[in-house]
C-alpha cells in the first residue's frame, strides 16, 4: 500500500517526466496520507489508443492522464481530496505543454479488505 496506477496517452510520453512525478507523488502520499515511503509503488501504463470527443485521434491534439491511488481504508474524505488535488498539481508540474491539451484526473479509492501483497 499504496498501489498507484498512472494511465496516460503514449503520445505525451516525451513531455511527461515520469520519474520525477513518481518521486514527488510518493513524497505527497507520505506527507498527506501517512504512508510509509517504502510502501509506495507506482505503475505507469502508456496507452497507444486514446480518443477525446469527436476529434481525430491521429491529430494528437489531446492527451489523457488518470491517476488511481489505492490506499488501505481509514483515510478521511478530506485527506483523499487533498491527495487528489496534490496529484493534479504535480501533473501540472511534470508534464510540459507540448502542443496538446492535457486532460488530467485523479481518484483515491480504498483497497478491498481482501488486498494482500507478496514481496520476494
N, CA, C and O atoms as CSV, one atom per row, in Angstrom:
chain,resi,resn,atom,element,x,y,z
A,1,UNK,N,N,0.857,-1.150,0.000
A,1,UNK,CA,C,0.000,0.000,0.000
A,1,UNK,C,C,0.909,1.220,0.000
A,1,UNK,O,O,1.935,1.138,0.675
A,2,UNK,N,N,0.674,2.286,-0.640
A,2,UNK,CA,C,-0.400,2.443,-1.603
A,2,UNK,C,C,-0.060,1.835,-2.965
A,2,UNK,O,O,1.106,1.716,-3.341
A,3,UNK,N,N,-1.094,1.462,-3.677
A,3,UNK,CA,C,-0.962,0.977,-5.047
A,3,UNK,C,C,-1.365,2.130,-5.961
A,3,UNK,O,O,-2.512,2.576,-5.932
A,4,UNK,N,N,-0.434,2.607,-6.762
A,4,UNK,CA,C,-0.685,3.768,-7.615
A,4,UNK,C,C,-0.548,3.340,-9.065
A,4,UNK,O,O,0.436,2.709,-9.449
A,5,UNK,N,N,-1.547,3.690,-9.865
A,5,UNK,CA,C,-1.524,3.395,-11.293
A,5,UNK,C,C,-1.716,4.704,-12.052
A,5,UNK,O,O,-2.609,5.496,-11.750
A,6,UNK,N,N,-0.858,4.906,-13.038
A,6,UNK,CA,C,-0.939,6.106,-13.869
A,6,UNK,C,C,-1.170,5.653,-15.303
A,6,UNK,O,O,-0.271,5.103,-15.940
A,7,UNK,N,N,-2.374,5.885,-15.809
A,7,UNK,CA,C,-2.704,5.594,-17.201
A,7,UNK,C,C,-2.587,6.897,-17.974
A,7,UNK,O,O,-3.118,7.925,-17.555
A,8,UNK,N,N,-1.886,6.849,-19.112
A,8,UNK,CA,C,-1.672,8.087,-19.866
A,8,UNK,C,C,-1.570,7.800,-21.357
A,8,UNK,O,O,-1.222,6.695,-21.774
A,9,UNK,N,N,-1.880,8.818,-22.146
A,9,UNK,CA,C,-1.733,8.714,-23.598
A,9,UNK,C,C,-0.253,8.600,-23.931
A,9,UNK,O,O,0.550,9.433,-23.511
A,10,UNK,N,N,0.103,7.576,-24.681
A,10,UNK,CA,C,1.511,7.370,-25.028
A,10,UNK,C,C,2.084,8.539,-25.827
A,10,UNK,O,O,3.292,8.777,-25.791
A,11,UNK,N,N,1.247,9.259,-26.535
A,11,UNK,CA,C,1.737,10.392,-27.326
A,11,UNK,C,C,2.323,11.489,-26.447
A,11,UNK,O,O,3.100,12.315,-26.928
A,12,UNK,N,N,1.961,11.511,-25.164
A,12,UNK,CA,C,2.501,12.542,-24.279
A,12,UNK,C,C,3.763,12.082,-23.556
A,12,UNK,O,O,4.334,12.847,-22.779
A,13,UNK,N,N,4.209,10.858,-23.792
A,13,UNK,CA,C,5.352,10.303,-23.077
A,13,UNK,C,C,6.591,11.203,-23.108
A,13,UNK,O,O,7.218,11.381,-22.064
A,14,UNK,N,N,6.973,11.779,-24.254
A,14,UNK,CA,C,8.165,12.634,-24.247
A,14,UNK,C,C,8.021,13.891,-23.382
A,14,UNK,O,O,9.020,14.481,-22.972
A,15,UNK,N,N,6.790,14.295,-23.110
A,15,UNK,CA,C,6.544,15.513,-22.334
A,15,UNK,C,C,6.290,15.222,-20.850
A,15,UNK,O,O,6.102,16.151,-20.065
A,16,UNK,N,N,6.282,13.947,-20.461
A,16,UNK,CA,C,5.909,13.538,-19.104
A,16,UNK,C,C,7.146,13.012,-18.384
A,16,UNK,O,O,7.666,11.951,-18.731
A,17,UNK,N,N,7.616,13.750,-17.388
A,17,UNK,CA,C,8.769,13.321,-16.585
A,17,UNK,C,C,8.249,12.365,-15.509
A,17,UNK,O,O,7.976,12.762,-14.376
A,18,UNK,N,N,8.122,11.109,-15.894
A,18,UNK,CA,C,7.513,10.116,-15.022
A,18,UNK,C,C,8.336,9.847,-13.762
A,18,UNK,O,O,7.767,9.672,-12.685
A,19,UNK,N,N,9.638,9.811,-13.878
A,19,UNK,CA,C,10.472,9.531,-12.699
A,19,UNK,C,C,10.330,10.636,-11.652
A,19,UNK,O,O,10.152,10.350,-10.468
A,20,UNK,N,N,10.406,11.874,-12.079
A,20,UNK,CA,C,10.265,12.990,-11.138
A,20,UNK,C,C,8.851,13.050,-10.574
A,20,UNK,O,O,8.660,13.350,-9.396
A,21,UNK,N,N,7.863,12.765,-11.416
A,21,UNK,CA,C,6.478,12.749,-10.947
A,21,UNK,C,C,6.304,11.691,-9.860
A,21,UNK,O,O,5.710,11.970,-8.818
A,22,UNK,N,N,6.812,10.482,-10.088
A,22,UNK,CA,C,6.661,9.403,-9.111
A,22,UNK,C,C,7.330,9.770,-7.791
A,22,UNK,O,O,6.763,9.543,-6.723
A,23,UNK,N,N,8.504,10.323,-7.857
A,23,UNK,CA,C,9.204,10.701,-6.628
A,23,UNK,C,C,8.408,11.760,-5.854
A,23,UNK,O,O,8.234,11.643,-4.641
A,24,UNK,N,N,7.934,12.777,-6.547
A,24,UNK,CA,C,7.159,13.829,-5.898
A,24,UNK,C,C,5.821,13.281,-5.383
A,24,UNK,O,O,5.360,13.667,-4.309
A,25,UNK,N,N,5.209,12.389,-6.148
A,25,UNK,CA,C,3.946,11.800,-5.735
A,25,UNK,C,C,4.127,10.964,-4.475
A,25,UNK,O,O,3.314,11.047,-3.555
A,26,UNK,N,N,5.180,10.165,-4.426
A,26,UNK,CA,C,5.426,9.347,-3.236
A,26,UNK,C,C,5.615,10.232,-2.009
A,26,UNK,O,O,5.127,9.906,-0.927
A,27,UNK,N,N,6.320,11.349,-2.169
A,27,UNK,CA,C,6.502,12.289,-1.063
A,27,UNK,C,C,5.155,12.834,-0.605
A,27,UNK,O,O,4.900,12.936,0.595
A,28,UNK,N,N,4.294,13.186,-1.557
A,28,UNK,CA,C,2.975,13.712,-1.205
A,28,UNK,C,C,2.129,12.667,-0.487
A,28,UNK,O,O,1.425,12.992,0.469
A,29,UNK,N,N,2.191,11.433,-0.931
A,29,UNK,CA,C,1.403,10.371,-0.299
A,29,UNK,C,C,1.873,10.147,1.139
A,29,UNK,O,O,1.060,9.924,2.036
A,30,UNK,N,N,3.166,10.206,1.349
A,30,UNK,CA,C,3.711,10.067,2.708
A,30,UNK,C,C,3.248,11.235,3.573
A,30,UNK,O,O,2.781,11.036,4.694
A,31,UNK,N,N,3.379,12.455,3.046
A,31,UNK,CA,C,3.033,13.647,3.820
A,31,UNK,C,C,1.539,13.770,4.096
A,31,UNK,O,O,1.140,14.135,5.202
A,32,UNK,N,N,0.718,13.472,3.107
A,32,UNK,CA,C,-0.727,13.705,3.231
A,32,UNK,C,C,-1.460,12.504,3.821
A,32,UNK,O,O,-2.350,12.672,4.654
A,33,UNK,N,N,-1.097,11.295,3.399
A,33,UNK,CA,C,-1.860,10.107,3.787
A,33,UNK,C,C,-1.125,9.216,4.784
A,33,UNK,O,O,-1.586,8.119,5.098
A,34,UNK,N,N,0.019,9.688,5.283
A,34,UNK,CA,C,0.784,8.958,6.297
A,34,UNK,C,C,1.207,7.558,5.845
A,34,UNK,O,O,1.245,6.625,6.648
A,35,UNK,N,N,1.519,7.420,4.568
A,35,UNK,CA,C,2.039,6.144,4.059
A,35,UNK,C,C,3.527,6.064,4.366
A,35,UNK,O,O,4.172,7.077,4.635
A,36,UNK,N,N,4.056,4.871,4.323
A,36,UNK,CA,C,5.496,4.682,4.501
A,36,UNK,C,C,6.159,4.800,3.132
A,36,UNK,O,O,5.634,4.272,2.152
A,37,UNK,N,N,7.300,5.481,3.045
A,37,UNK,CA,C,7.951,5.652,1.730
A,37,UNK,C,C,8.206,4.332,1.013
A,37,UNK,O,O,7.995,4.231,-0.196
A,38,UNK,N,N,8.651,3.331,1.740
A,38,UNK,CA,C,8.980,2.050,1.106
A,38,UNK,C,C,7.738,1.291,0.645
A,38,UNK,O,O,7.858,0.296,-0.069
A,39,UNK,N,N,6.555,1.740,1.038
A,39,UNK,CA,C,5.319,1.088,0.617
A,39,UNK,C,C,4.766,1.672,-0.678
A,39,UNK,O,O,3.881,1.080,-1.295
A,40,UNK,N,N,5.277,2.823,-1.094
A,40,UNK,CA,C,4.760,3.484,-2.294
A,40,UNK,C,C,5.241,2.774,-3.551
A,40,UNK,O,O,6.440,2.569,-3.739
A,41,UNK,N,N,4.302,2.403,-4.405
A,41,UNK,CA,C,4.605,1.722,-5.665
A,41,UNK,C,C,3.755,2.347,-6.758
A,41,UNK,O,O,2.549,2.521,-6.587
A,42,UNK,N,N,4.379,2.686,-7.883
A,42,UNK,CA,C,3.649,3.303,-8.987
A,42,UNK,C,C,3.899,2.534,-10.272
A,42,UNK,O,O,5.038,2.222,-10.618
A,43,UNK,N,N,2.820,2.236,-10.968
A,43,UNK,CA,C,2.865,1.555,-12.256
A,43,UNK,C,C,2.377,2.528,-13.321
A,43,UNK,O,O,1.265,3.047,-13.226
A,44,UNK,N,N,3.200,2.779,-14.330
A,44,UNK,CA,C,2.831,3.652,-15.443
A,44,UNK,C,C,2.397,2.781,-16.614
A,44,UNK,O,O,3.083,1.827,-16.982
A,45,UNK,N,N,1.240,3.123,-17.198
A,45,UNK,CA,C,0.731,2.381,-18.342
A,45,UNK,C,C,0.408,3.367,-19.464
A,45,UNK,O,O,-0.586,4.091,-19.414
A,46,UNK,N,N,1.269,3.373,-20.469
A,46,UNK,CA,C,1.030,4.222,-21.632
A,46,UNK,C,C,0.065,3.542,-22.585
A,46,UNK,O,O,0.243,2.375,-22.935
A,47,UNK,N,N,-0.951,4.270,-23.002
A,47,UNK,CA,C,-1.969,3.731,-23.906
A,47,UNK,C,C,-1.746,4.274,-25.310
A,47,UNK,O,O,-1.718,5.487,-25.517
A,48,UNK,N,N,-1.587,3.374,-26.268
A,48,UNK,CA,C,-1.391,3.793,-27.653
A,48,UNK,C,C,-2.642,4.411,-28.244
A,48,UNK,O,O,-2.559,5.314,-29.076
A,49,UNK,N,N,-3.787,3.935,-27.824
A,49,UNK,CA,C,-5.033,4.447,-28.386
A,49,UNK,C,C,-5.837,5.200,-27.353
A,49,UNK,O,O,-6.321,4.610,-26.387
A,50,UNK,N,N,-5.984,6.491,-27.547
A,50,UNK,CA,C,-6.876,7.290,-26.718
A,50,UNK,C,C,-7.690,8.188,-27.643
A,50,UNK,O,O,-7.253,8.513,-28.747
A,51,UNK,N,N,-8.862,8.581,-27.191
A,51,UNK,CA,C,-9.726,9.436,-28.003
A,51,UNK,C,C,-10.339,10.498,-27.110
A,51,UNK,O,O,-10.543,10.287,-25.915
A,52,UNK,N,N,-10.630,11.639,-27.707
A,52,UNK,CA,C,-11.274,12.727,-26.987
A,52,UNK,C,C,-12.411,13.271,-27.837
A,52,UNK,O,O,-12.197,13.750,-28.951
A,53,UNK,N,N,-13.617,13.191,-27.301
A,53,UNK,CA,C,-14.773,13.723,-28.017
A,53,UNK,C,C,-14.848,13.198,-29.436
A,53,UNK,O,O,-14.685,12.003,-29.680
A,54,UNK,N,N,-15.099,14.116,-30.378
A,54,UNK,CA,C,-15.194,13.760,-31.787
A,54,UNK,C,C,-13.911,14.066,-32.547
A,54,UNK,O,O,-13.867,13.923,-33.769
A,55,UNK,N,N,-12.862,14.488,-31.834
A,55,UNK,CA,C,-11.614,14.839,-32.512
A,55,UNK,C,C,-10.962,13.611,-33.142
A,55,UNK,O,O,-11.132,12.487,-32.669
A,56,UNK,N,N,-10.231,13.844,-34.193
A,56,UNK,CA,C,-9.479,12.789,-34.864
A,56,UNK,C,C,-8.265,12.440,-34.003
A,56,UNK,O,O,-7.397,13.290,-33.803
A,57,UNK,N,N,-8.183,11.202,-33.485
A,57,UNK,CA,C,-7.057,10.824,-32.630
A,57,UNK,C,C,-5.694,10.956,-33.328
A,57,UNK,O,O,-4.673,11.132,-32.664
A,58,UNK,N,N,-5.679,10.873,-34.639
A,58,UNK,CA,C,-4.425,10.987,-35.377
A,58,UNK,C,C,-3.830,12.400,-35.296
A,58,UNK,O,O,-2.631,12.584,-35.511
A,59,UNK,N,N,-4.660,13.385,-34.990
A,59,UNK,CA,C,-4.161,14.756,-34.878
A,59,UNK,C,C,-3.398,14.989,-33.580
A,59,UNK,O,O,-2.636,15.951,-33.474
A,60,UNK,N,N,-3.592,14.135,-32.611
A,60,UNK,CA,C,-2.870,14.171,-31.337
A,60,UNK,C,C,-2.923,15.537,-30.664
A,60,UNK,O,O,-1.917,16.026,-30.150
A,61,UNK,N,N,-4.084,16.135,-30.674
A,61,UNK,CA,C,-4.249,17.441,-30.044
A,61,UNK,C,C,-4.600,17.329,-28.566
A,61,UNK,O,O,-4.571,18.320,-27.838
A,62,UNK,N,N,-4.930,16.121,-28.129
A,62,UNK,CA,C,-5.337,15.912,-26.740
A,62,UNK,C,C,-4.536,14.759,-26.141
A,62,UNK,O,O,-4.205,13.790,-26.825
A,63,UNK,N,N,-4.232,14.884,-24.857
A,63,UNK,CA,C,-3.589,13.806,-24.113
A,63,UNK,C,C,-4.385,13.599,-22.827
A,63,UNK,O,O,-4.900,14.551,-22.241
A,64,UNK,N,N,-4.476,12.363,-22.406
A,64,UNK,CA,C,-5.263,11.997,-21.238
A,64,UNK,C,C,-4.349,11.326,-20.219
A,64,UNK,O,O,-3.525,10.484,-20.574
A,65,UNK,N,N,-4.497,11.701,-18.966
A,65,UNK,CA,C,-3.803,11.011,-17.879
A,65,UNK,C,C,-4.773,10.871,-16.714
A,65,UNK,O,O,-5.462,11.819,-16.338
A,66,UNK,N,N,-4.810,9.665,-16.151
A,66,UNK,CA,C,-5.654,9.397,-14.985
A,66,UNK,C,C,-4.817,8.644,-13.960
A,66,UNK,O,O,-4.190,7.632,-14.277
A,67,UNK,N,N,-4.814,9.145,-12.729
A,67,UNK,CA,C,-4.041,8.544,-11.643
A,67,UNK,C,C,-5.011,7.956,-10.627
A,67,UNK,O,O,-5.902,8.639,-10.123
A,68,UNK,N,N,-4.816,6.670,-10.339
A,68,UNK,CA,C,-5.620,5.984,-9.328
A,68,UNK,C,C,-4.708,5.598,-8.175
A,68,UNK,O,O,-3.670,4.966,-8.369
A,69,UNK,N,N,-5.109,5.987,-6.975
A,69,UNK,CA,C,-4.349,5.651,-5.770
A,69,UNK,C,C,-5.203,4.736,-4.904
A,69,UNK,O,O,-6.274,5.133,-4.446
A,70,UNK,N,N,-4.740,3.530,-4.683
A,70,UNK,CA,C,-5.433,2.592,-3.814
A,70,UNK,C,C,-4.768,2.584,-2.455
A,70,UNK,O,O,-3.595,2.231,-2.332
A,71,UNK,N,N,-5.515,2.973,-1.433
A,71,UNK,CA,C,-5.000,3.037,-0.067
A,71,UNK,C,C,-5.788,2.102,0.834
A,71,UNK,O,O,-6.954,1.808,0.570
A,72,UNK,N,N,-5.152,1.641,1.892
A,72,UNK,CA,C,-5.893,0.892,2.894
A,72,UNK,C,C,-6.974,1.794,3.466
A,72,UNK,O,O,-6.771,3.001,3.589
A,73,UNK,N,N,-8.100,1.232,3.812
A,73,UNK,CA,C,-9.240,2.004,4.317
A,73,UNK,C,C,-8.859,2.755,5.590
A,73,UNK,O,O,-7.963,2.350,6.332
A,74,UNK,N,N,-9.567,3.860,5.818
A,74,UNK,CA,C,-9.369,4.600,7.054
A,74,UNK,C,C,-9.027,6.066,6.856
A,74,UNK,O,O,-9.053,6.835,7.816
A,75,UNK,N,N,-8.702,6.476,5.621
A,75,UNK,CA,C,-8.416,7.897,5.356
A,75,UNK,C,C,-9.733,8.663,5.274
A,75,UNK,O,O,-10.734,8.152,4.773
A,76,UNK,N,N,-9.714,9.881,5.768
A,76,UNK,CA,C,-10.912,10.718,5.705
A,76,UNK,C,C,-11.131,11.195,4.276
A,76,UNK,O,O,-10.215,11.170,3.453
A,77,UNK,N,N,-12.346,11.627,3.993
A,77,UNK,CA,C,-12.643,12.197,2.680
A,77,UNK,C,C,-11.798,13.447,2.441
A,77,UNK,O,O,-11.380,13.707,1.313
A,78,UNK,N,N,-11.549,14.211,3.485
A,78,UNK,CA,C,-10.696,15.400,3.369
A,78,UNK,C,C,-9.282,15.015,2.941
A,78,UNK,O,O,-8.698,15.662,2.072
A,79,UNK,N,N,-8.734,13.971,3.544
A,79,UNK,CA,C,-7.392,13.506,3.185
A,79,UNK,C,C,-7.361,13.046,1.733
A,79,UNK,O,O,-6.426,13.363,0.998
A,80,UNK,N,N,-8.369,12.306,1.324
A,80,UNK,CA,C,-8.429,11.828,-0.060
A,80,UNK,C,C,-8.507,13.000,-1.031
A,80,UNK,O,O,-7.841,12.993,-2.066
A,81,UNK,N,N,-9.319,14.008,-0.704
A,81,UNK,CA,C,-9.444,15.181,-1.579
A,81,UNK,C,C,-8.128,15.954,-1.643
A,81,UNK,O,O,-7.725,16.391,-2.720
A,82,UNK,N,N,-7.461,16.128,-0.515
A,82,UNK,CA,C,-6.153,16.806,-0.519
A,82,UNK,C,C,-5.155,16.055,-1.393
A,82,UNK,O,O,-4.361,16.664,-2.110
A,83,UNK,N,N,-5.203,14.738,-1.325
A,83,UNK,CA,C,-4.279,13.928,-2.112
A,83,UNK,C,C,-4.564,14.050,-3.606
A,83,UNK,O,O,-3.631,14.188,-4.397
A,84,UNK,N,N,-5.823,14.003,-4.007
A,84,UNK,CA,C,-6.119,14.132,-5.438
A,84,UNK,C,C,-5.760,15.525,-5.949
A,84,UNK,O,O,-5.285,15.656,-7.077
A,85,UNK,N,N,-5.973,16.555,-5.155
A,85,UNK,CA,C,-5.562,17.901,-5.558
A,85,UNK,C,C,-4.045,17.975,-5.709
A,85,UNK,O,O,-3.546,18.613,-6.637
A,86,UNK,N,N,-3.317,17.336,-4.816
A,86,UNK,CA,C,-1.854,17.307,-4.907
A,86,UNK,C,C,-1.406,16.591,-6.181
A,86,UNK,O,O,-0.468,17.030,-6.846
A,87,UNK,N,N,-2.077,15.494,-6.515
A,87,UNK,CA,C,-1.751,14.758,-7.743
A,87,UNK,C,C,-1.924,15.657,-8.964
A,87,UNK,O,O,-1.051,15.693,-9.832
A,88,UNK,N,N,-3.025,16.374,-9.039
A,88,UNK,CA,C,-3.273,17.242,-10.190
A,88,UNK,C,C,-2.225,18.349,-10.274
A,88,UNK,O,O,-1.775,18.694,-11.367
A,89,UNK,N,N,-1.839,18.899,-9.139
A,89,UNK,CA,C,-0.795,19.932,-9.143
A,89,UNK,C,C,0.540,19.346,-9.617
A,89,UNK,O,O,1.264,19.991,-10.376
A,90,UNK,N,N,0.866,18.139,-9.177
A,90,UNK,CA,C,2.112,17.503,-9.611
A,90,UNK,C,C,2.101,17.205,-11.100
A,90,UNK,O,O,3.136,17.307,-11.757
A,91,UNK,N,N,0.954,16.841,-11.637
A,91,UNK,CA,C,0.868,16.637,-13.085
A,91,UNK,C,C,1.138,17.947,-13.823
A,91,UNK,O,O,1.829,17.954,-14.841
A,92,UNK,N,N,0.598,19.050,-13.315
A,92,UNK,CA,C,0.867,20.358,-13.932
A,92,UNK,C,C,2.370,20.649,-13.952
A,92,UNK,O,O,2.881,21.238,-14.904
A,93,UNK,N,N,3.065,20.235,-12.904
A,93,UNK,CA,C,4.499,20.499,-12.785
A,93,UNK,C,C,5.354,19.571,-13.643
A,93,UNK,O,O,6.434,19.966,-14.083
A,94,UNK,N,N,4.894,18.357,-13.888
A,94,UNK,CA,C,5.743,17.339,-14.511
A,94,UNK,C,C,5.349,16.944,-15.931
A,94,UNK,O,O,5.938,16.030,-16.509
A,95,UNK,N,N,4.355,17.629,-16.492
A,95,UNK,CA,C,4.005,17.425,-17.901
A,95,UNK,C,C,4.184,18.766,-18.607
A,95,UNK,O,O,3.493,19.740,-18.309
A,96,UNK,N,N,5.127,18.795,-19.550
A,96,UNK,CA,C,5.365,20.017,-20.335
A,96,UNK,C,C,4.250,20.196,-21.355
A,96,UNK,O,O,3.745,19.231,-21.928
A,97,UNK,N,N,3.884,21.437,-21.563
A,97,UNK,CA,C,2.981,21.709,-22.675
A,97,UNK,C,C,3.711,21.379,-23.962
A,97,UNK,O,O,4.776,21.938,-24.223
A,98,UNK,N,N,3.177,20.505,-24.756
A,98,UNK,CA,C,3.890,20.029,-25.942
A,98,UNK,C,C,2.954,19.981,-27.145
A,98,UNK,O,O,2.984,19.037,-27.934
A,99,UNK,N,N,2.114,21.025,-27.274
A,99,UNK,CA,C,1.228,21.078,-28.424
A,99,UNK,C,C,-0.062,20.300,-28.270
A,99,UNK,O,O,-0.777,20.093,-29.251
A,100,UNK,N,N,-0.378,19.863,-27.050
A,100,UNK,CA,C,-1.625,19.141,-26.825
A,100,UNK,C,C,-2.330,19.723,-25.605
A,100,UNK,O,O,-1.711,20.363,-24.755
A,101,UNK,N,N,-3.625,19.489,-25.539
A,101,UNK,CA,C,-4.405,19.846,-24.360
A,101,UNK,C,C,-4.371,18.638,-23.432
A,101,UNK,O,O,-4.683,17.521,-23.843
A,102,UNK,N,N,-3.992,18.871,-22.184
A,102,UNK,CA,C,-3.908,17.777,-21.216
A,102,UNK,C,C,-5.220,17.679,-20.442
A,102,UNK,O,O,-5.707,18.666,-19.893
A,103,UNK,N,N,-5.779,16.477,-20.409
A,103,UNK,CA,C,-6.984,16.182,-19.627
A,103,UNK,C,C,-6.535,15.271,-18.488
A,103,UNK,O,O,-6.295,14.081,-18.692
A,104,UNK,N,N,-6.425,15.836,-17.294
A,104,UNK,CA,C,-5.882,15.110,-16.151
A,104,UNK,C,C,-6.962,14.873,-15.105
A,104,UNK,O,O,-7.818,15.725,-14.864
A,105,UNK,N,N,-6.902,13.698,-14.492
A,105,UNK,CA,C,-7.836,13.373,-13.411
A,105,UNK,C,C,-7.131,12.443,-12.421
A,105,UNK,O,O,-6.126,11.806,-12.736
A,106,UNK,N,N,-7.695,12.392,-11.219
A,106,UNK,CA,C,-7.131,11.534,-10.177
A,106,UNK,C,C,-8.245,11.097,-9.238
A,106,UNK,O,O,-9.240,11.798,-9.054
A,107,UNK,N,N,-8.054,9.928,-8.654
A,107,UNK,CA,C,-9.002,9.444,-7.645
A,107,UNK,C,C,-8.252,8.623,-6.611
A,107,UNK,O,O,-7.246,7.978,-6.907
A,108,UNK,N,N,-8.768,8.662,-5.390
A,108,UNK,CA,C,-8.264,7.817,-4.313
A,108,UNK,C,C,-9.390,6.864,-3.954
A,108,UNK,O,O,-10.534,7.272,-3.751
A,109,UNK,N,N,-9.050,5.607,-3.881
A,109,UNK,CA,C,-10.058,4.613,-3.504
A,109,UNK,C,C,-9.507,3.748,-2.385
A,109,UNK,O,O,-8.294,3.600,-2.239
A,110,UNK,N,N,-10.398,3.184,-1.607
A,110,UNK,CA,C,-9.999,2.250,-0.563
A,110,UNK,C,C,-9.736,0.890,-1.187
A,110,UNK,O,O,-10.525,0.413,-2.003
A,111,UNK,N,N,-8.644,0.273,-0.812
A,111,UNK,CA,C,-8.377,-1.091,-1.245
A,111,UNK,C,C,-9.389,-2.026,-0.588
A,111,UNK,O,O,-9.801,-1.806,0.551
A,112,UNK,N,N,-9.775,-3.045,-1.299
A,112,UNK,CA,C,-10.700,-4.030,-0.786
A,112,UNK,C,C,-10.069,-4.744,0.418
A,112,UNK,O,O,-8.853,-4.932,0.454
A,113,UNK,N,N,-10.881,-5.139,1.396
A,113,UNK,CA,C,-10.329,-5.864,2.554
A,113,UNK,C,C,-9.580,-7.141,2.175
A,113,UNK,O,O,-8.777,-7.643,2.962
A,114,UNK,N,N,-9.835,-7.668,0.982
A,114,UNK,CA,C,-9.127,-8.880,0.553
A,114,UNK,C,C,-7.703,-8.585,0.075
A,114,UNK,O,O,-6.963,-9.522,-0.224
A,115,UNK,N,N,-7.301,-7.336,-0.004
A,115,UNK,CA,C,-5.979,-6.951,-0.514
A,115,UNK,C,C,-4.884,-7.643,0.278
A,115,UNK,O,O,-4.876,-7.628,1.509
A,116,UNK,N,N,-3.979,-8.236,-0.443
A,116,UNK,CA,C,-2.767,-8.849,0.131
A,116,UNK,C,C,-1.620,-8.515,-0.808
A,116,UNK,O,O,-1.848,-8.185,-1.972
A,117,UNK,N,N,-0.407,-8.597,-0.324
A,117,UNK,CA,C,0.741,-8.374,-1.195
A,117,UNK,C,C,1.798,-9.420,-0.907
A,117,UNK,O,O,1.802,-10.074,0.136
A,118,UNK,N,N,2.686,-9.551,-1.864
A,118,UNK,CA,C,3.786,-10.516,-1.766
A,118,UNK,C,C,5.054,-9.819,-2.226
A,118,UNK,O,O,5.053,-9.144,-3.255
A,119,UNK,N,N,6.107,-9.972,-1.493
A,119,UNK,CA,C,7.419,-9.480,-1.897
A,119,UNK,C,C,8.375,-10.655,-1.845
A,119,UNK,O,O,8.410,-11.392,-0.860
A,120,UNK,N,N,9.134,-10.825,-2.883
A,120,UNK,CA,C,10.031,-11.969,-2.858
A,120,UNK,C,C,11.173,-11.833,-3.795
A,120,UNK,O,O,12.013,-12.729,-3.878
